[in-house]
Amino acid sequence: MKIKIISFILIAAAVFSAFLYIRSDIASKGEVREWVDSGALIVDVRTPEEFAVARFDGAINIPLSELDQNLQIFGDKDMKIIVYCRTGNRSGQAKKLLNNNGFKNVINGGGLSDMVK
């Protein structure tokens, strides 16, 4: 019984730590607001179905699964880009992919609910 409880606590701690790590690269609301106000490209990396239900005004939809095939859409590698998704996980992956392909000014806006109004 004690082993099951200890195992559960360790698994819960690992999941919580992973969640905190994923959320650690999400930009602050202030930074997101500044970038939105400066005209940054806003990219929703959720599925088209998710995008159809709700989206940030002015965002374009490029699902994470299609991002690497559509890098030419971004053009200038110095352009400011905000990526967001549902929770910040896919947008974190999108930020890393864009950075790895030479895009220098990319921030993770987190989830749609994290984006400033």
N, C-alpha and C positions, 0 to 999 in steps of 0.2 A: 504494500500500500504506500509506504513512504517513498519507494523508488518511483512509483507512478506520479506522485505529487511533485517530487523533485524534477522528474522528466518534463512534466507539464510546465513547471516554472521556467525551466531552461529553454524550452521551445517558445514559450510566450515572450521571454526576454529577447531571444534571437529575432523573433518576428517584429517586436517593438523597435529593436535596434535597427533592423533593416528599414522599417518605415521612417525612422528619424533620419537615416542616411539618405534615403530617397528624397525626403523633403528638404534636406540641408542645402541643396543647390537652387532652391526656389528664390527668386528675387523678391525684395521687399515691395509692398504695395506702392511705396513712394517712388522706387526706381521704375516699377512698371508704369506708373502714372507719368513720370517724366518721359519715358520712352514713347508712350502712346501720344503724348502731347507734342513730341518732336517729330512725329510722323513715321515711326517705326512700322515695318511690315509685321502684321499680326497673323500668325499661322496656327490654325487649329489642326492638331495632328490626330484627332479622333476619327472614327469611321464616318462615312457620309450619312449614315442613319442617325448617329449621335448629333452631328452637325445640323441635320434637318430639324431636329427637335428644339435645339437652343444653341445660340452662338454669341460670341462677342461681336458687337457692331463693327463692321469693317474688316473682319477676319476673313482670310481665305482658308479653304479646307484642302489640306494635303495629308492624307492618312499616313501615319508613321510607316506602314508597310510599303508605301509608294514613294517615300521621301527621297531615297537614294536614286531613284529613277527620274526624279524631277528637279535636280539641283540647278539645272539651267534656268529655271523659273526665277531664281533668286538674283541672278545677275551679279552685281557688284558685291564682292566679298567683304567690303567695308560697311555695307548697309546694316542699319540696326534692324534686328529681327527678334520678335518676341514669339516664343512657341508656348502653347498651352494645350492641355488635354482635359481629362476628367479629374485626376488626382495629382498630377505632377510627375508621374512615373514615365509615361510615354513621352512627355515633353522633355524630361531629363535625357531620355535616350536620343530624342531628336536634336537637342542642343549638342550632345556629344558627337553625333553623326555630322552635324553641320560644322562644328569646330574641327573635326578630323578631316574635313574637306576644304579647309582654309577660310571658312567664314569666321571673322574675328569678333563681331559684335552681336552675339546671340545671348539672350537671357531666357531662363525658364520662368514663365509666368505662373506656373503651377496649374491648378485646376481652373475650370471655368468660374467656379465660385470664388477663386482667389483674385481673379482679374478685377481691376478697378472699374467702377461705373462712371 
